[in-house]
Amino acid sequence: MSKLNIQDRIKNIIDALGFTNRSFSLKLGVDPTVIHNIVAGRKSYPSFAILEKIILSFDNIDAKWLLTGKGSMYGASRSLVLQEPMPEYSLARSKKEVALENEILHLKGQIEAYKNVIASLSGSK
């Protein structure tokens, strides 16, 4: 099997963690079209900012794997992360649970966007 390109590796992260492209983008605090364009191959490579957000948002994802494709998706910190309770991404979730989870992710994305606006307006960025 050929080595995955970086867009495929990001898509693998999204799928493995049970996100949709939209919920993943909201988790990162970026516009959903950014992630859509990356995984759809419309943009050749994700920006440094996107890669940094992925690495900082998911301690269990190995940065070397994300950047180069070498090694495995889950880094050494995976065992530490698994000791913490993780959200369940079961296929048996009700529509209401999925809707609430998406709303929470959306609100977190909005909060992050507002923080960025406040920081830029206050000149602290």
Backbone bond lengths (Angstrom), bond angles and torsions (degrees), N, CA, C in turn:
res aa  C-N    CA-C-N  psi(-1)  N-CA   C-N-CA  omega(-1)  CA-C   N-CA-C  phi
1 M - - - 1.457 - - 1.521 109.22 -
2 S 1.311 116.20 135.79 1.458 119.31 -178.45 1.526 110.91 -74.61
3 K 1.318 113.91 157.24 1.453 120.30 -179.95 1.526 109.73 -66.33
4 L 1.324 116.25 138.13 1.462 121.12 179.95 1.518 110.21 -72.48
5 N 1.337 116.44 144.21 1.453 118.54 173.10 1.532 108.67 -80.77
6 I 1.310 116.81 172.47 1.464 120.01 -173.34 1.532 111.79 -65.33
7 Q 1.325 117.17 -32.78 1.462 119.63 177.01 1.531 110.15 -63.75
8 D 1.337 116.68 -41.30 1.466 120.57 178.12 1.520 111.26 -66.31
9 R 1.329 116.84 -37.04 1.466 119.60 179.20 1.529 110.30 -65.85
10 I 1.318 117.47 -39.97 1.477 120.19 177.14 1.522 109.67 -64.84
11 K 1.324 117.16 -42.30 1.471 120.70 177.32 1.533 110.41 -61.11
12 N 1.339 117.59 -39.29 1.465 121.10 177.30 1.523 111.00 -62.29
13 I 1.321 117.65 -40.43 1.472 121.02 177.84 1.524 109.56 -62.15
14 I 1.311 116.09 -47.74 1.474 120.61 -179.82 1.524 110.31 -56.82
15 D 1.328 116.45 -48.34 1.466 121.07 -178.43 1.532 111.81 -66.99
16 A 1.342 116.61 -44.49 1.466 120.63 -176.28 1.527 112.11 -64.90
17 L 1.325 117.07 -32.54 1.465 120.38 -178.66 1.525 112.39 -91.89
18 G 1.322 116.91 0.16 1.457 121.01 174.93 1.521 114.86 78.72
19 F 1.318 116.96 23.25 1.455 120.48 178.16 1.523 110.47 -92.49
20 T 1.311 115.03 162.51 1.457 121.02 163.37 1.526 105.39 -96.87
21 N 1.326 117.44 167.84 1.466 118.69 176.70 1.528 110.61 -56.79
22 R 1.325 115.61 -40.64 1.474 120.75 -178.60 1.523 111.73 -66.80
23 S 1.325 117.84 -48.66 1.465 119.66 -178.07 1.528 110.92 -66.48
24 F 1.332 116.65 -33.51 1.465 120.90 176.66 1.526 110.10 -64.12
25 S 1.326 116.47 -45.34 1.466 120.06 -179.88 1.524 110.85 -63.71
26 L 1.322 116.54 -39.06 1.468 119.48 178.05 1.519 111.28 -66.71
27 K 1.322 116.99 -36.79 1.467 121.15 176.15 1.530 110.11 -60.80
28 L 1.330 116.54 -38.59 1.461 120.89 -179.74 1.524 112.11 -80.52
29 G 1.333 116.66 -15.80 1.458 120.21 -177.38 1.515 113.74 78.57
30 V 1.346 116.01 32.11 1.463 120.44 178.82 1.526 109.46 -121.97
31 D 1.306 115.66 161.57 1.451 121.13 178.35 1.533 109.55 -62.80
32 P 1.327 118.13 135.20 1.467 120.83 -178.51 1.530 114.43 -56.66
33 T 1.323 117.87 -29.10 1.464 118.98 179.77 1.529 111.95 -67.00
34 V 1.329 117.16 -25.94 1.469 120.31 178.54 1.528 109.79 -62.33
35 I 1.336 116.17 -51.03 1.470 120.40 -179.52 1.522 110.26 -66.98
36 H 1.324 116.96 -41.17 1.471 120.05 178.52 1.529 110.27 -57.22
37 N 1.335 116.60 -46.52 1.462 120.09 -179.12 1.522 112.43 -64.64
38 I 1.323 117.04 -34.69 1.469 119.78 179.11 1.527 110.49 -68.75
39 V 1.325 117.71 -52.65 1.468 119.10 -175.17 1.524 112.33 -74.32
40 A 1.329 117.66 -21.10 1.466 120.34 176.73 1.529 110.68 -84.64
41 G 1.325 116.84 -4.76 1.455 120.83 177.81 1.514 114.06 79.66
42 R 1.331 117.28 13.02 1.462 119.92 -179.86 1.526 112.30 -78.14
43 K 1.297 115.36 -16.48 1.458 120.86 177.76 1.521 105.13 -122.56
44 S 1.314 117.99 131.16 1.456 119.06 -171.79 1.528 112.91 -62.38
45 Y 1.323 117.92 -46.48 1.457 119.92 -178.30 1.523 109.81 -140.43
46 P 1.339 116.87 147.25 1.469 118.79 174.69 1.524 109.43 -69.94
47 S 1.313 115.63 152.86 1.463 120.10 179.13 1.524 110.37 -72.71
48 F 1.319 115.38 164.54 1.461 120.32 175.46 1.522 109.92 -57.39
49 A 1.331 117.53 -41.35 1.465 121.51 -178.37 1.524 111.40 -59.27
50 I 1.329 116.96 -41.06 1.469 120.49 179.22 1.525 110.17 -67.12
51 L 1.313 117.24 -45.58 1.467 120.35 179.07 1.526 111.00 -61.10
52 E 1.305 116.20 -41.70 1.465 120.41 178.52 1.526 111.02 -62.75
53 K 1.333 116.79 -42.87 1.468 120.29 179.18 1.526 110.98 -62.39
54 I 1.322 117.76 -39.61 1.466 121.04 178.86 1.524 109.78 -63.95
55 I 1.320 116.29 -48.32 1.466 120.81 -177.64 1.526 111.24 -63.56
56 L 1.333 116.93 -41.01 1.465 120.15 -179.30 1.533 112.53 -75.46
57 S 1.321 116.92 -26.89 1.464 120.61 -178.09 1.521 113.54 -82.23
58 F 1.332 116.97 -24.63 1.457 120.76 -175.16 1.526 109.76 -130.16
59 D 1.331 115.94 94.58 1.460 121.51 -178.11 1.523 112.59 -61.38
60 N 1.318 116.74 -25.64 1.459 119.17 -176.07 1.533 113.76 -83.97
61 I 1.314 117.75 -7.17 1.462 120.54 177.98 1.522 108.98 -88.32
62 D 1.318 115.69 128.41 1.458 121.11 -179.13 1.530 109.83 -76.28
63 A 1.328 116.74 119.33 1.464 122.18 -177.64 1.531 111.27 -61.06
64 K 1.323 116.88 -39.29 1.468 119.92 -179.83 1.527 110.15 -62.58
65 W 1.325 117.03 -43.08 1.460 120.63 177.93 1.526 110.31 -62.63
66 L 1.332 116.52 -45.32 1.458 119.82 -179.29 1.526 111.02 -58.98
67 L 1.322 116.58 -44.32 1.461 120.75 -175.72 1.528 113.98 -78.76
68 T 1.337 117.22 -35.50 1.468 119.98 -172.51 1.521 114.95 -117.85
69 G 1.316 117.31 -21.61 1.463 120.72 -174.93 1.515 112.98 86.36
70 K 1.336 117.16 -0.17 1.475 120.66 -179.38 1.522 109.72 -90.14
71 G 1.331 115.31 140.53 1.458 120.49 -179.26 1.515 110.15 90.01
72 S 1.331 116.12 -152.70 1.462 119.80 179.95 1.522 110.15 -118.11
73 M 1.314 115.02 162.52 1.452 120.82 -177.85 1.525 111.81 -57.88
74 Y 1.326 115.62 -39.19 1.457 119.58 -176.09 1.518 110.07 -96.03
75 G 1.326 115.20 126.56 1.456 120.95 -179.87 1.513 112.03 -82.50
76 A 1.326 116.15 -174.27 1.460 122.89 -178.59 1.519 111.85 -63.15
77 S 1.330 117.11 -27.30 1.462 119.46 -177.94 1.524 112.27 -74.80
78 R 1.327 117.70 -4.20 1.463 121.24 -177.70 1.519 111.56 -56.74
79 S 1.328 117.71 -41.20 1.460 119.36 -178.51 1.522 111.02 -65.17
80 L 1.324 116.84 -34.53 1.458 119.86 177.41 1.517 110.62 -68.65
81 V 1.316 116.21 -41.34 1.448 120.15 -179.20 1.523 110.40 -66.69
82 L 1.321 117.39 -38.30 1.460 120.06 -178.45 1.519 112.92 -68.14
83 Q 1.332 117.48 -17.40 1.455 119.33 177.00 1.521 111.01 -73.31
84 E 1.323 116.82 -22.90 1.451 121.37 177.43 1.520 108.26 -83.94
85 P 1.334 116.49 149.35 1.459 116.93 176.75 1.521 110.36 -63.55
86 M 1.332 115.83 131.27 1.458 120.53 179.67 1.521 108.66 -110.35
87 P 1.315 116.29 148.11 1.463 118.09 176.98 1.524 109.78 -63.90
88 E 1.308 115.53 144.74 1.452 119.15 179.26 1.517 108.99 -89.47
89 Y 1.314 115.06 131.63 1.448 120.94 177.24 1.519 107.62 -113.15
90 S 1.283 114.67 68.78 1.453 121.62 -176.95 1.525 110.04 -88.78
91 L 1.312 115.49 146.81 1.455 119.60 176.29 1.523 111.26 -70.47
92 A 1.332 115.86 -13.10 1.455 120.36 -177.05 1.532 112.08 -87.00
93 R 1.326 118.07 7.74 1.458 119.96 179.26 1.520 109.63 -65.60
94 S 1.314 114.53 143.26 1.456 118.51 178.21 1.526 110.13 -76.23
95 K 1.311 115.54 162.97 1.460 120.07 178.02 1.531 110.48 -60.76
96 K 1.310 115.95 -35.70 1.466 120.31 -179.54 1.536 110.00 -66.27
97 E 1.338 117.06 -42.21 1.465 120.56 178.33 1.524 111.27 -63.02
98 V 1.319 115.71 -42.64 1.465 120.20 179.09 1.525 109.74 -64.06
99 A 1.326 116.58 -43.23 1.467 120.46 179.62 1.525 111.14 -62.81
100 L 1.341 116.73 -42.57 1.464 120.20 178.90 1.526 111.01 -65.62
101 E 1.319 116.88 -41.66 1.464 120.44 178.77 1.528 110.64 -62.63
102 N 1.320 116.46 -43.63 1.467 120.02 178.09 1.522 111.54 -64.14
103 E 1.326 116.89 -38.12 1.467 120.55 177.75 1.524 110.84 -64.84
104 I 1.322 117.00 -41.66 1.469 121.01 177.35 1.523 110.34 -61.33
105 L 1.330 116.58 -46.76 1.471 120.34 178.50 1.523 110.93 -61.54
106 H 1.320 116.20 -40.16 1.457 120.41 178.14 1.528 110.69 -62.45
107 L 1.333 116.44 -45.54 1.468 120.40 179.91 1.525 111.58 -64.83
108 K 1.334 116.98 -39.09 1.466 119.65 176.73 1.521 110.32 -62.36
109 G 1.315 116.95 -40.43 1.464 121.00 177.44 1.515 111.68 -63.44
110 Q 1.337 116.41 -40.49 1.460 120.51 177.85 1.523 111.08 -65.52
111 I 1.326 116.73 -42.24 1.465 120.67 178.56 1.527 109.53 -59.82
112 E 1.328 115.97 -44.90 1.467 120.28 179.89 1.527 110.29 -62.43
113 A 1.325 116.81 -41.51 1.465 120.51 178.99 1.528 110.76 -64.58
114 Y 1.335 116.96 -41.38 1.465 120.19 177.79 1.523 111.23 -64.72
115 K 1.327 116.84 -39.48 1.464 119.75 176.42 1.521 111.12 -59.43
116 N 1.336 115.90 -42.55 1.470 120.21 178.13 1.519 112.04 -62.94
117 V 1.330 115.91 -40.93 1.473 120.09 178.50 1.517 110.06 -64.81
118 I 1.324 117.48 -45.73 1.466 121.62 179.68 1.514 110.37 -61.66
119 A 1.339 116.10 -43.72 1.464 119.76 179.96 1.534 110.76 -62.90
120 S 1.330 116.52 -41.49 1.472 118.38 -178.69 1.527 111.04 -70.28
121 L 1.335 117.19 -35.42 1.463 120.41 178.91 1.531 111.97 -70.98
122 S 1.323 115.84 -31.38 1.454 118.76 -179.72 1.521 112.32 -85.94
123 G 1.330 115.86 -5.66 1.464 120.35 177.25 1.492 114.58 77.47
124 S 1.342 117.90 15.22 1.457 120.46 -178.53 1.511 113.19 -90.24
125 K 1.313 117.88 -0.34 1.470 120.64 -179.39 1.471 112.44 -96.76
